[in-house]
């Protein structure tokens, strides 16, 4: 009997391993490819989320409000990793108020706020809003890239916003 229990327990543990995730935010190692290291493949279907920009055009040094939102009430956000990029290069900095319950800044090498990621979220929201500030001297089109996790085993990789023109 003890042998059967041990076999069942081992099987459950091995099956649960692929769904491991980082409940307190993405690790720095996820910055480049934005893969959250959940030990499972990203979804191939269209993401049930939108990345909404408050403006389509800003000047260098100015900010834009970004909202990541599920298409329906069941499309909650358990995990998040976002960067604003020109091509594949992260640019600018995110502004996160200290009392924000859902997100935190992540240092991806070029600045201490070049990305945002989730905090430990007990009740996942349907939408998360934050600000991004374009660096001075930037005159390009940028896009917000977000890897969004519904849970530890279901996520969409590098979902993109519309282009943001920075003058």
Secondary structure as GFF3:
##gff-version 3
##sequence-region A 1 167
A	DSSP	alpha_helix	2	17	.	.	.	ID=ss1
A	DSSP	three_ten_helix	28	30	.	.	.	ID=ss2
A	DSSP	beta_strand	49	53	.	.	.	ID=ss3
A	DSSP	beta_strand	57	58	.	.	.	ID=ss4
A	DSSP	beta_strand	63	70	.	.	.	ID=ss5
A	DSSP	beta_strand	79	86	.	.	.	ID=ss6
A	DSSP	beta_strand	89	90	.	.	.	ID=ss7
A	DSSP	beta_strand	93	95	.	.	.	ID=ss8
A	DSSP	beta_strand	103	106	.	.	.	ID=ss9
A	DSSP	beta_strand	115	118	.	.	.	ID=ss10
A	DSSP	beta_strand	127	133	.	.	.	ID=ss11
A	DSSP	beta_strand	141	151	.	.	.	ID=ss12
A	DSSP	beta_strand	154	160	.	.	.	ID=ss13
A	DSSP	beta_strand	164	166	.	.	.	ID=ss14
###
